Amino acid sequence: MSTPHFTQSLLKLSKPKSLQPSFWDKVHKGIQATIDQYQNRVAHPVLLEIKENNSCNISQSHVDFPVDVEEPPLQASPEWSLVLSDTDNDIQTTIYALWLTGLCDEYGNWNPGLPNIQVVHTGDWLNKWRPSHQAVAFFKNLQQSAPIQCPVKLLNGNHELAILHMYDNNFTSPLTEDDIAFIRNQDIIHVTSDTLFLHGYPTLNLANILLQMKREELALADFPARLHNVFYAKNRPLYSEPQGMEIIGDLRRPKFYYEKQLENYQASQGQETAEILQKLGVNTVVHGHKPNNNVQIDQELAKQIPGIRLVNNDNRCKQTGMGGMLINRDSEIIFLNPTTMKDAGGEKGFRKLLKKRLKTRRKDLGLPSKKLLRQKPNLALVA
């Protein structure tokens, strides 16, 4: 019996609030504005190289694209990825997703014998204004206790970067220095095969920085570490700059951003971003950070960023009680939300289907069935 295809109806999105023109003037200056403001403080190789190659006109890189570089293959991508987004201190919804998919028990402890499945949190795992030490401790333990075949990738979103920025400016925080160090150690992006995971929307600035890394003959697997160095340099880190938020995709009007025409070039920012990502081998982008929305969307903004499968995974799980998504090597997607659970016949049926697909049933993990554990011993045979 084949597993049903889970779909979700799209709700009508509310019209986004207009922003001050001065903000968008800063956002859309492009990558050169990022370099000019940042290079004087941090002489990072990535930024210096982009500055030196300014004459190549990176925004028109499709004309001359010297990126045909042989690179070592990526490590074997996991069979499935469980993606969480925007949990905002909510430990229970995280544990529920892990339990629902059979990765952990009801207390958040890893089950033994799991297959190759990774867990990716695309950011905002903390609340910006009320960061929780307990939430940091939970994710730290989850990451450090994870089996080798089930790595946990925590990405920093605008909430985590704001927390770091406030801490650097001596704002009062309930977090310890160890908590801050743990947050600062997490990446901005994660790449698996042809899929890019990040907090928000892929921007042209981010695509150009990744392009420069490709020109440095870096493998895709090394991109997160290089971008981490750019963001967390000791002398005025990039997360303290407005352009840093734009690079992680903190866009309130993404459709407007992608439809904006590039200067002196007959293409939009979305078209150019899509072209660069495709040249880099990325055709799927999974993100969270969808303000004023509680619906997960597949093929979001397909017209604005053509050729890129943009998947929004933010369904405000703290309000709905559950949230997340599964994506496999074949790019099949299953959303975890109340609607898909209802379509599967309820929690019991949904969990059964998910564990069967992921091969996390007790018999798949080599564990005795609960029915066998409940059986009482035959006292006559024991005697």
C-alpha distance (Angstrom), angle and dihedral (degrees) to the residues before:
residue distance angle dihedral
M1 . . .
S2 3.77 . .
T3 3.77 120.1 .
P4 3.83 112.6 -106.8
H5 3.74 118.5 -110.4
F6 3.79 109.8 -112.3
T7 3.78 116.8 -140.6
Q8 3.77 134.3 172.7
S9 3.77 129.6 -149.9
L10 3.77 115.2 -121.0
L11 3.78 117.6 -122.4
K12 3.77 121.6 -142.7
L13 3.77 108.7 -92.5
S14 3.76 119.6 -129.7
K15 3.77 116.9 -116.2
P16 3.81 109.5 -96.3
K17 3.75 118.6 -118.2
S18 3.77 116.6 -104.5
L19 3.78 117.6 -109.5
Q20 3.76 131.4 -145.4
P21 3.82 112.3 -84.3
S22 3.80 90.1 -129.0
F23 3.80 90.0 64.6
W24 3.79 93.0 53.6
D25 3.78 91.0 46.1
K26 3.80 87.2 61.3
V27 3.79 94.8 42.7
H28 3.79 96.4 50.6
K29 3.78 100.4 46.8
G30 3.80 86.6 98.8
I31 3.73 133.3 -138.5
Q32 3.80 95.0 -45.3
A33 3.81 89.6 66.5
T34 3.79 88.6 53.7
I35 3.77 91.3 51.9
D36 3.80 96.1 45.5
Q37 3.80 93.3 52.2
Y38 3.76 96.5 41.1
Q39 3.79 107.9 36.0
N40 3.80 95.1 68.8
R41 3.79 88.9 61.6
V42 3.79 103.4 34.9
A43 3.80 120.5 30.7
H44 3.81 94.8 -157.4
P45 3.85 117.0 170.0
V46 3.81 93.4 -128.0
L47 3.78 93.5 54.2
L48 3.80 94.5 41.0
E49 3.78 91.1 52.5
I50 3.79 91.8 50.5
K51 3.80 89.0 50.7
E52 3.80 91.9 51.0
N53 3.81 91.7 48.7
N54 3.79 93.1 50.7
S55 3.80 90.1 112.7
C56 3.81 88.8 63.3
N57 3.83 89.3 66.8
I58 3.77 99.3 -130.6
S59 3.81 92.8 -159.2
Q60 3.83 87.4 67.8
S61 3.80 95.2 43.8
H62 3.82 92.3 136.1
V63 3.81 88.3 76.0
D64 3.80 95.0 58.0
F65 3.78 111.7 15.1
P66 3.84 109.9 170.9
V67 3.78 96.9 -178.5
D68 3.81 102.1 113.1
V69 3.76 93.4 123.8
E70 3.77 125.2 146.7
E71 3.76 110.6 -126.0
P72 3.77 133.7 -179.2
P73 3.79 112.8 -94.6
L74 3.76 119.1 -98.8
Q75 3.75 118.9 -104.1
A76 3.77 113.9 -88.2
S77 3.78 106.2 -71.4
P78 3.79 116.3 -124.3
E79 3.76 119.0 -98.2
W80 3.80 89.9 -122.8
S81 3.78 137.0 11.2
L82 3.79 121.9 -152.1
V83 3.80 106.3 -152.2
L84 3.80 122.6 -160.7
S85 3.79 125.2 -175.2
D86 3.79 140.3 -173.0
T87 3.81 99.6 -7.0
D88 3.85 92.9 156.7
N89 3.81 100.4 -154.2
D90 3.81 91.8 -39.2
I91 3.80 104.6 139.1
Q92 3.80 95.0 170.0
T93 3.82 96.1 60.5
T94 3.80 88.8 49.2
I95 3.80 92.9 51.4
Y96 3.81 89.7 45.4
A97 3.82 91.7 56.7
L98 3.80 90.7 47.4
W99 3.81 91.0 48.6
L100 3.81 93.7 44.2
T101 3.81 90.8 56.2
G102 3.81 93.8 44.1
L103 3.80 96.5 -114.9
C104 3.81 96.0 116.0
D105 3.76 139.0 17.1
E106 3.80 123.0 -110.5
Y107 3.81 90.1 -82.2
G108 3.80 96.6 53.8
N109 3.82 96.7 -101.9
W110 3.79 116.2 141.4
N111 3.79 117.4 -108.5
P112 3.83 115.9 -126.1
G113 3.81 124.4 -110.0
L114 3.81 97.5 24.5
P115 3.82 120.9 170.9
N116 3.81 124.3 -122.0
I117 3.82 102.2 -62.2
Q118 3.79 125.6 143.3
V119 3.79 127.8 -154.5
V120 3.81 116.9 -143.0
H121 3.80 124.1 -173.9
T122 3.79 109.5 -165.3
G123 3.79 95.3 -154.1
D124 3.79 145.0 -82.0
W125 3.78 90.6 83.2
L126 3.82 84.8 146.2
N127 3.77 130.5 53.3
K128 3.78 110.5 -111.9
W129 3.80 97.8 -140.7
R130 3.81 98.8 32.4
P131 3.81 107.2 31.8
S132 3.78 112.0 -173.5
H133 3.79 123.7 -136.5
Q134 3.82 87.8 -158.9
A135 3.82 90.9 56.1
V136 3.81 91.5 50.4
A137 3.81 90.3 48.4
F138 3.81 91.0 49.4
F139 3.80 95.3 51.2
K140 3.80 91.2 42.5
N141 3.80 90.8 54.4
L142 3.82 91.5 43.1
Q143 3.78 91.4 53.0
Q144 3.78 97.1 43.3
S145 3.82 95.6 44.2
A146 3.80 95.2 45.6
P147 3.82 116.6 120.1
I148 3.80 116.0 -107.5
Q149 3.79 91.0 -109.9
C150 3.83 91.8 51.1
P151 3.82 107.5 52.8
V152 3.80 119.4 -178.1
K153 3.81 115.4 -137.9
L154 3.79 114.7 -165.0
L155 3.80 114.3 -168.0
N156 3.77 122.5 -162.9
G157 3.77 116.7 -122.2
N158 3.78 130.5 -172.6
H159 3.82 89.9 -75.8
E160 3.80 94.4 57.6
L161 3.80 92.5 43.1
A162 3.81 90.5 49.8
I163 3.81 89.5 51.2
L164 3.81 90.5 52.8
H165 3.79 91.4 46.6
M166 3.81 92.6 51.1
Y167 3.78 91.3 46.6
D168 3.81 90.5 51.9
N169 3.80 87.9 53.2
N170 3.83 92.9 51.8
F171 3.78 97.9 -107.6
T172 3.80 114.7 162.5
S173 3.81 110.7 -97.4
P174 3.82 135.0 176.7
L175 3.79 88.5 -141.8
T176 3.79 123.1 100.1
E177 3.78 126.2 -130.9
D178 3.79 88.6 -103.0
D179 3.81 89.3 54.3
I180 3.80 91.1 51.7
A181 3.81 91.2 47.5
F182 3.81 90.1 51.7
I183 3.80 92.0 50.9
R184 3.79 91.8 47.0
N185 3.81 90.0 52.6
Q186 3.82 94.1 61.7
D187 3.80 123.6 97.5
I188 3.79 132.2 -113.9
I189 3.82 97.8 -139.6
H190 3.80 137.7 16.8
V191 3.80 125.4 -154.6
T192 3.79 125.9 -159.6
S193 3.79 118.0 175.8
D194 3.83 103.8 -58.5
T195 3.81 96.6 -13.7
L196 3.80 127.2 95.9
F197 3.81 118.8 -159.2
L198 3.79 119.0 -163.6
H199 3.78 139.7 144.9
G200 3.78 101.7 -104.5
Y201 3.77 139.4 2.2
P202 3.83 122.8 -35.9
T203 3.79 106.7 -108.1
L204 3.77 132.6 -162.7
N205 3.80 90.3 -112.0
L206 3.80 91.2 56.2
A207 3.80 92.0 45.5
N208 3.82 91.0 51.7
I209 3.81 92.4 49.9
L210 3.82 90.1 50.1
L211 3.78 88.2 48.4
Q212 3.78 90.4 54.8
M213 3.80 89.9 50.8
K214 3.80 88.2 53.3
R215 3.80 89.2 52.2
E216 3.79 87.5 54.1
E217 3.81 85.9 60.0
L218 3.78 93.5 -113.7
A219 3.78 118.8 156.4
L220 3.79 116.8 -120.4
A221 3.79 89.0 -112.2
D222 3.83 89.1 62.8
F223 3.80 95.4 52.2
P224 3.85 96.2 88.5
A225 3.81 93.4 54.2
R226 3.82 92.8 48.5
L227 3.80 92.9 47.9
H228 3.80 88.8 47.3
N229 3.81 89.4 58.2
V230 3.79 90.5 51.5
F231 3.79 93.8 51.1
Y232 3.79 99.2 43.1
A233 3.80 103.3 39.7
K234 3.81 108.9 147.2
N235 3.81 96.2 -124.1
R236 3.82 107.6 67.6
P237 3.81 101.2 -32.0
L238 3.76 118.8 -137.0
Y239 3.80 93.0 -113.7
S240 3.81 87.4 70.4
E241 3.82 90.3 61.0
P242 3.83 124.1 80.0
Q243 3.81 89.6 -126.2
G244 3.80 89.4 60.0
M245 3.80 90.5 65.2
E246 3.77 90.5 48.6
I247 3.81 91.7 52.2
I248 3.82 92.2 56.4
G249 3.80 88.3 51.8
D250 3.80 101.2 -103.4
L251 3.82 92.9 162.6
R252 3.79 122.3 151.6
R253 3.80 93.8 -170.6
P254 3.80 105.9 33.1
K255 3.80 94.6 164.5
F256 3.79 90.8 56.2
Y257 3.81 89.9 46.5
Y258 3.82 94.6 53.1
E259 3.80 94.8 43.4
K260 3.80 93.6 53.0
Q261 3.81 110.8 112.6
L262 3.79 119.5 -123.4
E263 3.77 116.7 -120.6
N264 3.83 115.3 -100.6
Y265 3.80 91.3 0.3
Q266 3.80 130.2 93.0
A267 3.79 96.1 -131.3
S268 3.78 139.3 80.3
Q269 3.78 127.5 -114.9
G270 3.80 88.6 -109.1
Q271 3.80 93.2 54.4
E272 3.79 92.8 48.1
T273 3.81 92.4 46.2
A274 3.80 90.9 50.1
E275 3.80 92.4 49.0
I276 3.80 93.4 52.0
L277 3.81 93.0 46.6
Q278 3.79 91.1 50.6
K279 3.80 91.0 50.0
L280 3.80 87.5 53.2
G281 3.81 90.2 53.4
V282 3.81 96.1 -106.3
N283 3.79 116.5 131.6
T284 3.83 101.2 153.6
V285 3.80 127.1 54.9
V286 3.82 120.8 -172.6
H287 3.80 117.0 -165.9
G288 3.79 144.7 157.1
H289 3.81 126.9 -158.5
K290 3.78 101.3 96.9
P291 3.82 105.2 156.5
N292 3.80 118.9 -147.0
N293 3.78 94.4 10.0
N294 3.80 136.1 105.2
V295 3.80 100.1 -177.9
Q296 3.78 126.9 94.8
I297 3.80 111.3 -135.8
D298 3.79 132.4 -159.4
Q299 3.82 119.0 -159.1
E300 3.81 91.5 17.7
L301 3.83 115.9 -176.6
A302 3.81 91.2 0.2
K303 3.82 92.1 162.6
Q304 3.79 94.8 47.2
I305 3.83 96.5 48.7
P306 3.83 103.2 27.7
G307 3.79 121.2 -159.1
I308 3.81 93.6 18.3
R309 3.78 120.4 103.8
L310 3.80 102.2 -139.9
V311 3.80 113.5 -165.5
N312 3.79 121.4 -169.4
N313 3.81 111.7 -155.7
D314 3.82 100.5 177.5
N315 3.79 110.9 110.2
R316 3.83 97.5 153.3
C317 3.78 90.9 -105.6
K318 3.80 91.6 -174.3
Q319 3.80 88.7 66.5
T320 3.81 97.6 37.2
G321 3.83 95.3 43.2
M322 3.79 95.7 -124.9
G323 3.78 140.3 39.3
G324 3.78 145.4 153.9
M325 3.76 139.8 101.0
L326 3.78 141.6 -123.1
I327 3.78 123.8 -137.8
N328 3.81 125.2 179.2
R329 3.79 135.9 -162.2
D330 3.81 90.4 -86.2
S331 3.82 90.0 54.6
E332 3.78 92.7 -112.0
I333 3.81 109.6 155.5
I334 3.79 131.1 -154.2
F335 3.80 117.1 -175.8
L336 3.80 118.3 -146.2
N337 3.78 108.8 -144.6
P338 3.82 140.0 114.5
T339 3.81 92.4 -87.5
T340 3.81 95.9 54.3
M341 3.80 89.9 43.5
K342 3.79 90.3 53.5
D343 3.81 91.0 48.3
A344 3.82 88.8 54.1
G345 3.80 92.7 54.0
G346 3.79 100.4 -97.4
E347 3.77 138.4 -54.3
K348 3.81 97.6 -50.2
G349 3.78 94.7 49.6
F350 3.80 93.5 42.3
R351 3.80 93.3 50.4
K352 3.79 90.9 47.7
L353 3.81 91.8 52.8
L354 3.80 93.5 46.1
K355 3.79 94.1 49.1
K356 3.80 90.4 48.1
R357 3.82 91.5 52.8
L358 3.80 93.0 45.4
K359 3.81 94.0 41.3
T360 3.78 91.4 -125.9
R361 3.79 97.4 129.1
R362 3.78 116.0 126.9
K363 3.79 91.8 -107.1
D364 3.84 89.7 50.3
L365 3.82 89.7 53.1
G366 3.79 93.0 47.2
L367 3.80 93.9 -111.9
P368 3.82 125.3 138.4
S369 3.77 115.1 -103.1
K370 3.77 119.0 -101.8
K371 3.80 88.3 -120.7
L372 3.78 90.2 59.7
L373 3.79 91.7 47.2
R374 3.80 90.6 52.6
Q375 3.81 93.3 53.2
K376 3.79 114.0 109.4
P377 3.83 117.5 -131.3
N378 3.77 118.3 -104.0
L379 3.81 102.2 -110.6
A380 3.79 92.1 -163.3
L381 3.80 91.3 58.8
V382 3.79 91.5 44.9
A383 3.80 90.6 53.1
